Amino acid sequence: MAPIDHRPWPATTPSPLPQDVNPRTPLQASGHGLVTPAPTPGSGGGFGPIVEHPARAPHRFRTTAFRAEHRQSWDAIVGQCVQAWRLTSQTFMRQLERGAETGFSIDGLRALLTPLGAAELPETPPDTPEAMRAPAITDVSEVIAVAGYLHAHPGHTVPWARVLHKPVVDEQHRGIDALAYQLQDGEALLALVEVMASDDASRPPSTAYDHANQLVGGTITEDRRSRLLRDLKVVHGEAEAMHKMPLNMFIAAVLAPEWPSNLQVVGAPCLVRGRVRLEPADWRPFEGAISRVEAAPIKATIDFLGIQLPFGFIELLDRIKSSASSQGSPSGAPGGPAA
Amino acid sequence: MTPTISADPRQQIQFLEDILQPTIEEAQALYVRSIFAREVGATLPRGDWTEAEVEERVDAVETVAFDLDSRARSSFNNGPSLEPWKSLIWPAFRIRRALSLPNRIEVSGADPLEGEFLAALDGVVANRQPEIRHRLDEVDLAEAVAGLRWDKGVSREVRRAFLLCVRKRKTPDADDLAEVRTLVAALRSAQPQREVELAQLADANERGAAAARCLAAYNALRAIELLADYLLTGVVVKDGRRLTDRGLKGEIEKHAFNARELLGTIDASERMIYGRLERACLALVDASVYSLPLPRAVRDLVNRMALRDERPIREFWFAQRAAINSRLLDPTRNAIVLSLPTSAGKTLLAEMAIVHASADSPGRRIVYLAPTRALVTQASLTLKRDLGPSGFRVVVATPVFELDPLEEELLREPFDILVTTPEKLDLLVRTGHESLAELAMVVVDEAHLLGEGERGARLELLLSTLRRERVGCKFLLMTPFAQNAADLAYWLGGEQGAPIYIDWKPNDRVVGAVTKGRRHRGVTPLHLRTLSSPHSDCRAGVELGIGRAPVGFSNTKERLAIETALRWSSSKLGGVLVLAESRRVASARAKQIGDERAALPPNAVLDLVSRYLDTESGVSHPMSSLLPKGVAFHHAGLSGEAKFLVERLVENGDVQIICATTTLAHGVHFPLSAAIIESFHRRELHHGRWSREKITPAEFWNIAGRVGRTMEDSMGTIGFVARNQADIDSTQRFLDDEAREVRSALMEMFPILEGIEVEFSIAMVEEHRAMSAFLQYVLHAIAVSGQAALREDAIEELIRGSFAFSEANRAGQQTADEMVRLARSYSRQLVRAKGGGLAGFAKLSDGTGFSSPSVDLMLAEWRGTTREIDWGPQALFREEGQVSDTLVRVMDTLGKIPEIRLGYYDEGQFSPERVARIATQWVNGETIATIAAAEYRDDLLQCTKDLHSTVATLVPWGMRGIQRIAFAGQEVNWASLELLPAMVVHGVRSREAIALRMLGVPRFAAEGLSAEVRAGNVSFAALHEWLVNLPPARWQRALPGNSGISGSETKRIWQALDGQLGWAGLRQSAGSDPA
C-alpha cells in the first residue's frame, strides 16, 4: 500500500476551470443533472491532486483534499448549500401563489408554508460530537463529497442532487446519498455514493463500519435490491428527461434476475474528514468488505474516496454561511475561505 | 446468454417484458383463481410470491413504463411498434389488480381505495376501461372517509374523484361525473374549518409538509374537476373562454406539474403517483367521446348518445378510437375492412360510418347486411334505436330470396337504411330494384362469411357486382378476424381501400378443459384446467375449482357438461352456454339440466315467454317447462321470434343456462359469461345420413368470442369437457389450429377443376356449391351488358373483379388463369346452347338466384306445362281434400335443384307430397303442433326447424323462380302470383296477414288481426301506426280461442320484437294481466 502524505493539505493556487464550464450552472435549476467538466483528473478546481492507494485492483482507494481557496469552486459549493437550504422557499412560494387557480383558498396555507419555505440559513450546532449529525453539517458534507466524487470521476453524471432535499426530517429518504452514472461504448457504470462525514478520532471511524454495512450488505449484496430500486425510482422521479433513459435502464437491470453483463456497479463511499486527517486505517471496513462485494450477484467494485477538509466541519459551515449571507449582494465580497 | 441493458427504448421494453413475464403469469393465475374461488365461496388463494416484493417491482416497472409511454406519445420517430402501454402498463395493471384483490387488502390492512386507484391509473393508460369500470362497480365510491387528518383526507378525495371519472356510472339517481363536482365543492366549503387543524401540528416541518400535501391535492382536484366537466358535457370554460381538448390538457398538465413540484421535497412516492395521475387524466381526455374531431353529422350523433339518459356513451373504447384514428371516416376511403374482435365496439363504428356516408352522399341509401334473420332483426332494432333519433328511417327486407308486392310497396316508401341478408340484396340488385339504384354505402356484418361455401361465394360476387355497377358506393366490411384485411380492402377499394386491423378485446378470457380430478379423502373434485391458447389470458396448467362431483358421478362428457352448467349457472353472473353437436343433443341437455335444477322464484317475464311459446306452437312447448328453471335451448328448431325472446331472456339474466348448437356462429349477438363446449363438432343429416364434422376455428371463436360480457363480467370462461387426457390433447390440437384469414369460398373450387374440361350441369353445381354463384355472376354480366360481356377481354375483366381472382393471383398465375378459362368455357357453352336467345335467357335467369343448369331444368319441367289457374291461393293451398298437384310438382322440382336441395337434410326418402302437405298446412294456419302431429310424429322441434329453415325460406325462393320461368312473357296477374311465396314465408294466407307478419306480428295473431285491417281498410303505409294505436281488447279478439297469452301481452311482445318496448318495459308489464 502506498504511504499517505500525512502533512496538512497544501494550499494551492486555484487552477482555472475550462472556459465552457460553470460549476454552478448544473445546480441552478432544481433537479438538473450535475455533469462534471472534464478537468485533468487528479488536479485542478476545488480539489487537490488525487492520491491513488493501489494494491486492491480493480477496487480503488483514493484520497484528495478540498481546496477552499479556489474561488469558483467555493462559490459553487456555497451556492449548492444555499440552494439546499432555500430550495423549498422558491418552489413553495411560487406554487402557493399559483394555488389560487385551484379554486381553493390559499390564505390558510400561506401561514403554514411560509416557515417551511423561509430562506433562512441553518443554525450552526454546538461544537460537540453530536454536531456531525446536524442536518446542516450533513448537507455541507454531502455537497463537498459529491463535488469531490465528480472531480475524481470526470465524465460521470449525477442525474439529481438528492443530497439537497432534506427540508422535512421525517420525510427524508434513507437511501443512498447520490447516484452517478457513466455510459460509454455500450458499457454502463452506476455509482452508489455513500457520504460519511467524521471527525471521530478513532480509526476507522465508526461511521465507516456502518456505511460499509449499508453499502455492501444493505445494497450491493442485498437479494431483493430494494434499497437500490427505491433510490433509482426516487431519482427517476426527480431527474430531468435526459437522464431518465439511463435510469430506466438501471431500473430494468435491478429487476433482472441475472445481472446484465454490460453494467458495472461501483460502491463509492466518500469519507470527508475535517480536523482529523485521513489515514489508510479509515477505509479498512471497505477493504474488509471486498470479498463480499466480489461474491455479490451483481458485478460490483469498491471505489473509495477520502476527502480532507482544510478545517473542521463547524468552521466549514460557518464559512459557507458567511459566504452565503454576502452572496447576492452586488458589493458583497464572496464569503471565501478566509476566516 | 447473459443479458445486456441498453438505452434503446425498444430493447428496454423487451427486457422488462421478459423480466415481468413470470410475475404477470403468476398474477393472472392468481386473479383467475381468486375469481373462481369467489364464485364458489372458497377461501381466496394466495400467490406464490411476497406481495411487498411484487408491489416494489411493479412500481419500478411502472416508473419506467410511464416514462417510455410519455416518450412514445411525444415522439413521431418511434413508430407505431413502440407501445409501452400494451407491453408494460397493461401487464402492470394485471399485477396491480391481483394485488388489490379484496383478501389482499384485508391482509395488509391497506385502504382498498388505494389499490383500486393504483390499478386504475395503470388500467386507464393501458386502455382497459371496460375492465376497470366493471371492477369499480363493486367499489363504494359514495362517501368520503371521515376521521382522516385534513391533508390525508384531501389526498384520498383525489383518488375518489379520479375513480368516479373513470367509472362514469349514470343511474336515474346518481351520476359519477356530476358527483365529482359535488365532491370538490364540498371540500372547498369545508376547507376553512378543516385546514385549521393543520396549524395545530406541533412540528413546523410537519405543518409545512401537510400544507404542501394539501396544496398539491388541491391542484390535483382542480385537474380532475376540469376533467369531469369535460367528460360530462365536452365543454370546459376558463376565464370565460371555452377550452379545446388541447387547452384542457394544458390545464391538467399545469396543475399536475404544480402538485408534483410541491411534493418533490416532501413525498417522493406521492409525487410519482401524481405523475401517473396526470398521464391517466390525459388518457381519459383522449378516450372521451368529445375529444376526437369528427365530421359534423357524426359529432351530432355521438353527442346525442353521450347525453342520453339510458346507457350514455361517454367514452370510446380503445379499438373504436384506433379505428377512427385509422381513418375509418375518411371520405376518400371507398372500402374499409374493419377487423375487430367480438364485443370491441363494431356496431357504434358502423353507425358512425353510416351517418358519415349518408351526410356525404345525401339521398343515397345505405344497406346493412347481416347473415341471419336473427342478426337482421337485432341490427335493425339497434339502428332504429341509435339512429332513429337522428332522423334515419330503417327498414327491413324479409331475409328470404323472394320479393312480394307488399315488400315492393315497403321499399317504395322513403327510407335511409335497408337491413337485410346478402341473398336478399342479391335478389334486389339482380332484379334492378329502383330503391337501390344509388347506394352510399354497403355495410357487411360478419364479413368472414365470404369464406363459407355457397353463401360466401354469393356474397363475394354480390360485392363484386356492386363494385362494378354502383358508382360511388362505399363498402364497410366488419369481421372479428381477418389478418388479410389488407387484401380484402384492396380488392374492393384498390388504392382507396383500407384495412383496419385492431387486436383488442374488452376483457379477459380463460380457456380450459373441464375434467374430473383425483379422488381425495372421499371427494372427487371437478376443475377447469387451463389450456394453451392465444385467446386465453391465463397460462396453461392452472387448476381452477368448480366444485365436487356428486356421489356416483359417471365420467362422461354429458355428465361433465351438466354438472359444470349447474355449478356455473349459480356462480357466474351471466348466461352459461352449453354448446352441443346437434339440435337433438342441445334440447336433451337442456331438459336434463332443467330436471336437476330447482325452479326459480316466480318470474313474470319467463312465464309470459313460456305462454307465448305454447301459443305459438299450439301445444305445451318443450321449452316452456324449462324456462321457469332458468334453462333454455337455442337452435334451428325455434322460430325467429322465439329465438329473439330467448336471447333477450339470457341477455337480461332471466335464463342462466342456454344449450345451443353451432347455429350461434352467425346467429346472435348476445353476451355470455361462460361457455361449456361439450363438442366442437357438428352433427348433421346429409341425404338421410348423419355426418360429423369439426367446426372451424373461425366458427368456434365467433361463438366463444362472445363469452365475457363487457362491463358485466370479470372475465369470460370457456370450458371444453374432457373425460381423459386424450380428450384434453384433442382439444389442445383444436385450439392450436388457427385460421385467421378470410379466404374466398371460390378458391376451393378452382384448383380441383384445373385443366378439366367442365360440363356446366346440375351435377357439377351439385358437386361444387360455390359454382352456382360463379355462374350467376357471369350470367348477370351478360344480362346487364349483353353480347359485349361475352368478349374475351370483358370476361377477363369480370373475373378480375372477384376477390377469388386476386387471391388466385397471389397463389399463382395458374389458378388465376384457371378462373378465366372456366368463365370463358362457360360463356362459350352458353353461346353454343342458347345461340341468339342467350340475352333473353340471361335476363330470365338473373334474379332467380339459380344457376343456368337449374334454370334449364325448371324450363324443361315448367315451361308450357302449367296454367295460371293452378296457381291461385285456393288451388295451390287447398283447405280441404287432396294437396295440389302443382304444389307437389313444385316440391319435386325443388328436390332436384342444387341451390335448394329440398330434402337433402331429411331423414329417409324425400317426399314432394309430404313437403307440399306441410306447406299447405302452414299457409292455412294450422298450428305447428298440428303439423308436427300429422307429419313429424309429434316432433315439434323438428317440425319447427323444417318450417322455418326449409318451408318458409327455400320453398318460396324456388316457387318464385318457377313462377318467373313458367310464366315469363305471359300476361298473368303477377301481383297475385307473387303473393303466394310470401304466404309460405309467413305461414298465412291473406295479403293483410302477410303485411302484419312483415311488421313482426306473431303468426297466431296475424290472420285474426287481418280481419280488423280489412274492416278498417288500413293501408300498408299506415299499418304500423294503426297497430301501435290498436287497443289491447282488439288484439285480444284476434287471438285463437286457446291462446295462452292475452291481447295486451301479445301487443307488448310485438312491441318488444319491434323495438318499441325495451326488455325492462316488458318485464315491468309482464304478469300485469295474464290470460
Interface residues (C-beta under 8 A of the other chain):
Chain A: S30 G31 L87 T88 T91 F92 R94 Q95 L96 R98 G99 E101 T102 G103 F104 S105 I106 G108 L109 A111 L112 L113 P115 L116 G117 H165 P167 V168 V169 D170 E171 H173 L183 G186 A188 R224 S226 L229 R230 L232 K233 V234 H236 G237 E238 K244 M245 P246 N248 M249 F250 I251 A252 A253 V254 L255 A256 P257 E258 W259 P260 S261 N262 L263
Chain B: T2 P3 T4 I5 S6 A7 P9 Q12 F15 L16 I19 E53 E56 R57 D59 A60 V61 T63 V64 D67 L68 V184 L187 R188 Q191 P192 E195 V196 L198 A199 D203 A204 N205 E206 R207 G208 A209 A210 A211 A212 C214 L215 Y218 N219 L221 R222 E225 H255 N258 E261 L262 G264 T265 I266 D267 A268 R271 M272 G275
